[in-house]
Structures are given as structure tokens and as C-alpha cells.
Amino acid sequence: IDCGIYGSRGQQRTAALSLKLAEVDLMRNETGEQPVLLLDDVLSELDEHRRSFLVHTLENGAEQAIITTTDLHTIPGAFLKGAHLWRVEMGRLSRIEAEGPGAGE
């Protein structure tokens, strides 16, 4: 079944993420090293269940991931607590802190 034709945007995104996570496992098994995972605005098109699953997977399997987002609230606060946060605005990079106990939620 062609997910590009028959799948919703969330299903398409989930299929692409599944392949990306499988690729990470393959690279780790083949090289013995953990690759850096780059995810560009992946959480915005996922429902809450898929978002929670992805965050849980990252917490338990990715040593280093770079995740971009235009809306920090799509990332669960508990995940943000262990993250280094950076903002790019008008070509400038600055470090920011997650705010409050439920930052991002």
C-alpha cells in the first residue's frame, strides 16, 4: 500500500519516522556507535499518542538527537527538562531555558 497516496499526513510521518528509527538501530548495530538523529519539526503532525511514543523511544534509545520545532508546546515538558534548548531568531542563536514544571505541555 502506498502510504503517500492512502495515508494521512500523520500516518505518512509515522512511516517515515519508523524507517528513520530502524536506520538508527541498523547503524548502531553495524558500527557500534550511536548516530546523531536529526528530526525537523516531526512532532507537529503527530497525534498525542504517536508524539508520546516517539518521545519515549527517543528517551530510551537515542543518545543524541537534534529536534527542531516552531512550537515548543508540542514537546512534553518532562522531555524538555533533560534537553539543551536553543532558539534561532533573525539569524541569531541563543540558549533558552524550559519554563516551569510542565514546560512545553
Beta strands, then each sheet from edge to edge (+ up, - down):
strand 1: 37-40
strand 2: 65-68
strand 3: 85-89
strand 4: 92-96
sheet 1: 1+ 2+
sheet 2: 3+ 4-
end
